[in-house]
């Protein structure tokens, strides 16, 4: 099973209860927003390699069908972010975007993801535009520190 290792740098939220990813945690590529961003923007062929494997259901809503996963990753690549409502943990959603390094083939190379993680009641299946903009702006700022020219 494909996994992505977390190096979680956290910024505290404003609610009394925080939900996050512990540093060093391993998230599945197919069952997490962070992993789905890696599949959409990372190494070419990674998705095909993963789709040829058994995709275990981490929770009832985890994508396990390779065709559905391909459609989800194509949509992630098109819109520039991924959401994985209740795919890793019941009651929790994550909104993730890519972070790129300096110019690589004039487009940048994926080096990390940035994610907003929260209760499904605060971070809905279709995240608020303000959440998408905020997380994209953060990823953009990080990418620029790596020399990536955001277009």
Backbone as CSV, one residue per row, in Angstrom:
resi,resn,N_x,N_y,N_z,CA_x,CA_y,CA_z,C_x,C_y,C_z
1,UNK,0.849,-1.180,0.000,0.000,0.000,0.000,0.888,1.235,0.000
2,UNK,0.571,2.217,-0.834,1.324,3.463,-0.867,1.040,4.308,0.352
3,UNK,2.090,4.885,0.894,1.938,5.739,2.062,2.733,7.010,1.894
4,UNK,2.356,8.021,2.624,3.076,9.280,2.694,3.387,9.517,4.170
5,UNK,4.628,9.887,4.460,5.035,10.113,5.843,4.851,11.581,6.187
6,UNK,4.270,11.828,7.338,3.995,13.185,7.783,5.191,13.787,8.502
7,UNK,5.478,15.033,8.162,6.501,15.795,8.876,5.818,16.959,9.583
8,UNK,4.579,16.798,9.873,3.635,17.770,10.411,4.225,18.954,11.177
9,UNK,4.176,20.085,10.529,4.407,21.372,11.190,3.004,21.908,11.399
10,UNK,2.645,22.198,12.621,1.268,22.540,12.921,1.109,23.995,13.322
11,UNK,-0.039,24.523,12.945,-0.456,25.841,13.392,-1.780,25.629,14.115
12,UNK,-1.890,26.050,15.359,-3.109,25.769,16.122,-4.333,26.458,15.538
13,UNK,-5.463,25.778,15.668,-6.727,26.331,15.216,-7.346,27.236,16.267
14,UNK,-8.584,27.631,16.027,-9.266,28.547,16.934,-10.318,27.855,17.801
15,UNK,-10.576,26.578,17.528,-11.574,25.839,18.304,-10.925,25.189,19.526
16,UNK,-11.753,24.831,20.484,-11.265,24.218,21.716,-10.612,22.858,21.472
17,UNK,-11.086,22.143,20.477,-10.565,20.811,20.159,-9.782,20.893,18.861
18,UNK,-8.571,20.358,18.875,-7.741,20.339,17.673,-7.659,18.931,17.119
19,UNK,-7.664,18.843,15.807,-7.493,17.579,15.112,-6.293,17.767,14.195
20,UNK,-5.357,16.860,14.215,-4.178,17.013,13.377,-3.517,15.690,13.094
21,UNK,-2.404,15.767,12.426,-1.622,14.591,12.079,-0.326,14.652,12.870
22,UNK,-0.041,13.608,13.589,1.170,13.546,14.395,2.395,13.400,13.484
23,UNK,3.466,14.109,13.824,4.726,14.046,13.084,5.171,12.581,12.963
24,UNK,5.548,12.189,11.753,6.016,10.831,11.507,4.909,9.839,11.212
25,UNK,3.650,10.291,11.274,2.536,9.399,10.954,2.599,9.002,9.492
26,UNK,2.065,7.845,9.202,2.023,7.359,7.825,0.574,7.350,7.348
27,UNK,0.311,8.123,6.319,-1.023,8.221,5.744,-1.054,7.487,4.418
28,UNK,-2.163,6.853,4.118,-2.262,6.146,2.839,-2.359,7.152,1.698
29,UNK,-1.837,6.775,0.559,-1.930,7.635,-0.615,-3.367,7.702,-1.128
30,UNK,-4.067,6.589,-1.094,-5.424,6.566,-1.652,-6.484,7.046,-0.668
31,UNK,-6.197,7.025,0.631,-7.216,7.319,1.618,-7.006,8.584,2.407
32,UNK,-6.178,9.487,1.902,-5.954,10.767,2.589,-5.870,11.881,1.554
33,UNK,-6.279,13.068,1.948,-6.191,14.210,1.031,-4.738,14.493,0.674
34,UNK,-3.838,14.370,1.653,-2.428,14.607,1.410,-1.878,13.601,0.391
35,UNK,-2.243,12.345,0.558,-1.799,11.312,-0.375,-2.373,11.507,-1.762
36,UNK,-3.624,11.925,-1.841,-4.251,12.145,-3.140,-3.594,13.310,-3.883
37,UNK,-3.161,14.322,-3.147,-2.403,15.411,-3.775,-1.077,14.870,-4.309
38,UNK,-0.446,13.999,-3.552,0.819,13.411,-4.016,0.590,12.582,-5.280
39,UNK,-0.521,11.881,-5.353,-0.836,11.101,-6.547,-1.113,12.007,-7.746
40,UNK,-1.754,13.145,-7.505,-2.120,14.058,-8.590,-0.938,14.862,-9.115
41,UNK,-0.008,15.222,-8.226,1.052,16.148,-8.625,2.456,15.568,-8.481
42,UNK,2.566,14.357,-7.951,3.870,13.754,-7.691,4.415,12.966,-8.868
43,UNK,5.181,11.957,-8.534,5.867,11.150,-9.542,4.899,10.558,-10.563
44,UNK,5.260,10.673,-11.833,4.472,10.075,-12.899,4.516,8.554,-12.716
45,UNK,3.389,7.924,-12.852,3.317,6.476,-12.723,2.955,5.990,-11.333
46,UNK,3.032,6.863,-10.339,2.734,6.460,-8.970,1.279,5.994,-8.833
47,UNK,0.372,6.710,-9.456,-1.043,6.340,-9.400,-1.277,4.985,-10.051
48,UNK,-0.692,4.768,-11.225,-0.877,3.485,-11.907,-0.306,2.336,-11.083
49,UNK,0.849,2.560,-10.463,1.435,1.527,-9.602,0.501,1.214,-8.434
50,UNK,-0.033,2.255,-7.813,-0.902,2.069,-6.660,-2.215,1.412,-7.062
51,UNK,-2.788,1.834,-8.191,-4.080,1.310,-8.626,-3.997,-0.174,-8.968
52,UNK,-2.804,-0.681,-9.222,-2.625,-2.102,-9.489,-2.548,-2.936,-8.224
53,UNK,-2.556,-2.285,-7.073,-2.472,-2.971,-5.784,-3.860,-3.034,-5.130
54,UNK,-3.962,-3.822,-4.080,-5.175,-3.854,-3.273,-5.265,-2.523,-2.524
55,UNK,-6.407,-1.859,-2.609,-6.619,-0.589,-1.925,-7.531,-0.847,-0.728
56,UNK,-6.955,-1.031,0.440,-7.775,-1.382,1.597,-8.669,-0.232,2.062
57,UNK,-9.832,-0.600,2.577,-10.758,0.375,3.147,-10.312,0.686,4.567
58,UNK,-9.828,1.899,4.776,-9.439,2.325,6.109,-10.675,2.652,6.934
59,UNK,-11.665,3.211,6.279,-12.949,3.549,6.858,-13.996,3.265,5.778
60,UNK,-15.274,3.269,6.117,-16.291,2.952,5.111,-16.265,3.857,3.872
61,UNK,-15.800,5.106,4.005,-15.807,6.033,2.869,-14.479,6.086,2.104
62,UNK,-13.508,5.280,2.477,-12.223,5.266,1.770,-12.421,4.734,0.355
63,UNK,-11.810,5.404,-0.618,-11.870,4.925,-2.006,-11.067,3.636,-2.137
64,UNK,-11.709,2.591,-2.632,-11.015,1.317,-2.827,-11.075,0.851,-4.272
65,UNK,-11.892,1.499,-5.082,-12.037,1.136,-6.488,-11.019,1.927,-7.311
66,UNK,-10.135,1.251,-8.055,-9.107,1.957,-8.836,-9.676,2.968,-9.834
67,UNK,-10.822,2.658,-10.453,-11.410,3.596,-11.418,-11.892,4.861,-10.715
68,UNK,-12.516,4.707,-9.551,-12.941,5.882,-8.781,-11.737,6.695,-8.324
69,UNK,-10.678,6.000,-7.937,-9.463,6.702,-7.517,-8.877,7.500,-8.674
70,UNK,-8.827,6.913,-9.865,-8.321,7.637,-11.045,-9.154,8.888,-11.306
71,UNK,-10.475,8.771,-11.193,-11.347,9.941,-11.412,-11.086,11.013,-10.351
72,UNK,-10.934,10.590,-9.089,-10.672,11.531,-8.009,-9.349,12.255,-8.230
73,UNK,-8.330,11.537,-8.646,-7.009,12.143,-8.840,-7.042,13.093,-10.035
74,UNK,-7.762,12.734,-11.083,-7.901,13.639,-12.236,-8.592,14.933,-11.805
75,UNK,-9.615,14.816,-10.967,-10.318,16.002,-10.461,-9.404,16.827,-9.556
76,UNK,-8.619,16.161,-8.722,-7.665,16.860,-7.858,-6.673,17.651,-8.696
77,UNK,-6.145,17.036,-9.738,-5.197,17.728,-10.616,-5.867,18.922,-11.309
78,UNK,-7.127,18.764,-11.659,-7.844,19.843,-12.357,-8.110,21.029,-11.440
79,UNK,-8.571,20.777,-10.209,-8.960,21.879,-9.328,-7.835,22.333,-8.405
80,UNK,-6.781,21.530,-8.269,-5.614,21.964,-7.503,-5.641,21.657,-6.017
81,UNK,-6.644,20.904,-5.570,-6.691,20.509,-4.161,-7.469,19.206,-4.021
82,UNK,-7.306,18.563,-2.872,-8.035,17.322,-2.592,-8.746,17.438,-1.257
83,UNK,-9.873,16.770,-1.159,-10.551,16.595,0.115,-10.786,15.103,0.297
84,UNK,-10.766,14.666,1.535,-10.981,13.249,1.836,-11.883,13.125,3.052
85,UNK,-13.161,13.494,2.892,-14.067,13.477,4.040,-14.296,12.073,4.577
86,UNK,-13.923,11.897,5.826,-14.108,10.647,6.565,-13.449,9.438,5.899
87,UNK,-12.411,9.672,5.104,-11.701,8.563,4.454,-10.580,8.006,5.326
88,UNK,-10.027,8.844,6.194,-8.972,8.399,7.108,-9.517,8.196,8.509
89,UNK,-10.404,9.103,8.928,-10.943,9.062,10.285,-12.395,9.541,10.256
90,UNK,-13.287,8.775,10.863,-14.696,9.160,10.893,-14.860,10.522,11.555
91,UNK,-15.707,11.357,10.941,-15.990,12.677,11.495,-14.965,13.740,11.155
92,UNK,-13.930,13.363,10.397,-12.833,14.289,10.094,-12.675,14.433,8.582
93,UNK,-12.410,15.646,8.156,-12.109,15.918,6.757,-10.746,16.590,6.685
94,UNK,-10.121,16.477,5.537,-8.855,17.168,5.275,-8.938,17.808,3.900
95,UNK,-8.394,19.000,3.803,-8.270,19.745,2.557,-6.769,19.921,2.343
96,UNK,-6.240,19.388,1.247,-4.790,19.442,1.010,-4.482,20.050,-0.345
97,UNK,-3.331,20.741,-0.406,-2.834,21.359,-1.630,-1.342,21.048,-1.771
98,UNK,-0.822,21.140,-3.003,0.597,20.847,-3.222,1.511,22.024,-2.888
99,UNK,2.745,21.694,-2.533,3.829,22.665,-2.370,4.907,22.254,-3.358
100,UNK,5.357,23.198,-4.155,6.347,22.924,-5.188,7.689,23.563,-4.846
101,UNK,8.765,22.993,-5.411,10.091,23.583,-5.219,10.408,24.502,-6.391
102,UNK,11.665,24.800,-6.566,12.091,25.702,-7.634,11.722,25.142,-8.996
103,UNK,11.881,25.933,-9.993,11.464,25.577,-11.348,12.062,24.239,-11.767
104,UNK,11.211,23.348,-12.156,11.575,22.018,-12.643,10.735,21.820,-13.885
105,UNK,11.363,21.794,-15.047,10.629,21.753,-16.314,9.616,22.895,-16.379
106,UNK,9.977,24.010,-15.796,9.163,25.230,-15.799,7.827,25.065,-15.088
107,UNK,7.666,24.035,-14.278,6.403,23.868,-13.579,6.559,23.608,-12.100
108,UNK,7.748,23.305,-11.664,7.951,22.973,-10.262,7.779,21.486,-10.013
109,UNK,8.351,21.036,-8.923,8.275,19.633,-8.537,7.638,19.559,-7.159
110,UNK,6.706,18.641,-6.992,6.034,18.483,-5.709,7.043,18.090,-4.645
111,UNK,7.071,18.844,-3.550,7.980,18.523,-2.450,7.235,18.290,-1.138
112,UNK,5.972,18.721,-1.065,5.210,18.567,0.165,3.744,18.859,-0.105
113,UNK,2.948,18.634,0.914,1.553,19.057,0.876,1.286,19.887,2.131
114,UNK,0.297,20.738,2.029,-0.183,21.495,3.177,-1.648,21.119,3.318
115,UNK,-2.068,20.846,4.545,-3.452,20.418,4.746,-4.109,21.164,5.893
116,UNK,-5.373,21.390,5.720,-6.242,21.911,6.765,-7.084,20.720,7.199
117,UNK,-7.059,20.397,8.482,-7.747,19.214,8.987,-8.736,19.659,10.050
118,UNK,-9.948,19.139,9.955,-10.939,19.524,10.941,-12.141,18.620,10.957
119,UNK,-13.003,18.865,11.899,-14.253,18.144,12.019,-15.088,18.369,10.768
120,UNK,-15.800,17.351,10.349,-16.636,17.441,9.160,-17.687,18.545,9.312
121,UNK,-18.034,18.906,10.548,-19.010,19.979,10.740,-18.404,21.357,10.490
122,UNK,-17.088,21.483,10.601,-16.421,22.762,10.360,-15.704,22.805,9.015
123,UNK,-15.291,21.655,8.522,-14.622,21.542,7.219,-15.438,20.543,6.414
124,UNK,-16.414,21.052,5.700,-17.398,20.191,5.037,-16.817,19.483,3.817
125,UNK,-17.593,18.553,3.296,-17.212,17.789,2.111,-16.847,18.712,0.952
126,UNK,-17.600,19.783,0.806,-17.283,20.836,-0.163,-16.795,22.025,0.654
127,UNK,-15.475,22.152,0.828,-14.957,23.196,1.724,-15.337,24.603,1.269
128,UNK,-15.470,25.478,2.251,-15.761,26.876,1.969,-14.627,27.474,1.135
129,UNK,-14.986,28.360,0.243,-13.986,29.002,-0.622,-12.895,29.691,0.203
130,UNK,-13.260,30.262,1.347,-12.258,30.926,2.188,-11.210,29.929,2.700
131,UNK,-11.613,28.693,2.963,-10.652,27.673,3.390,-9.720,27.293,2.242
132,UNK,-10.293,27.122,1.057,-9.487,26.768,-0.118,-8.483,27.878,-0.420
133,UNK,-8.941,29.116,-0.407,-8.059,30.252,-0.694,-6.952,30.346,0.356
134,UNK,-7.297,30.202,1.627,-6.304,30.324,2.695,-5.226,29.251,2.586
135,UNK,-5.607,28.026,2.328,-4.622,26.940,2.264,-3.784,27.049,0.983
136,UNK,-4.400,27.505,-0.101,-3.634,27.727,-1.341,-2.632,28.867,-1.167
137,UNK,-3.048,29.926,-0.502,-2.143,31.051,-0.259,-0.951,30.614,0.587
138,UNK,-1.212,29.792,1.593,-0.127,29.286,2.434,0.835,28.429,1.616
139,UNK,0.297,27.507,0.832,1.150,26.652,-0.003,1.934,27.479,-1.014
140,UNK,1.299,28.491,-1.556,1.956,29.375,-2.514,3.129,30.099,-1.865
141,UNK,2.916,30.592,-0.658,3.985,31.290,0.062,5.146,30.341,0.356
142,UNK,4.829,29.121,0.757,5.883,28.133,1.013,6.614,27.799,-0.285
143,UNK,5.867,27.596,-1.364,6.474,27.300,-2.668,7.423,28.410,-3.091
144,UNK,7.036,29.668,-2.863,7.877,30.783,-3.253,9.165,30.818,-2.449
145,UNK,9.127,30.372,-1.195,10.378,30.305,-0.416,11.323,29.255,-0.987
146,UNK,10.766,28.318,-1.771,11.568,27.292,-2.424,11.999,27.733,-3.828
147,UNK,11.660,28.958,-4.190,12.051,29.489,-5.490,11.066,29.242,-6.590
148,UNK,9.904,28.656,-6.273,8.897,28.374,-7.306,8.169,29.664,-7.669
149,UNK,8.062,29.930,-8.947,7.340,31.108,-9.420,5.884,30.737,-9.642
150,UNK,4.992,31.208,-8.782,3.572,30.902,-8.884,2.984,31.735,-9.999
151,UNK,2.198,31.086,-10.841,1.586,31.788,-11.988,0.193,32.190,-11.708
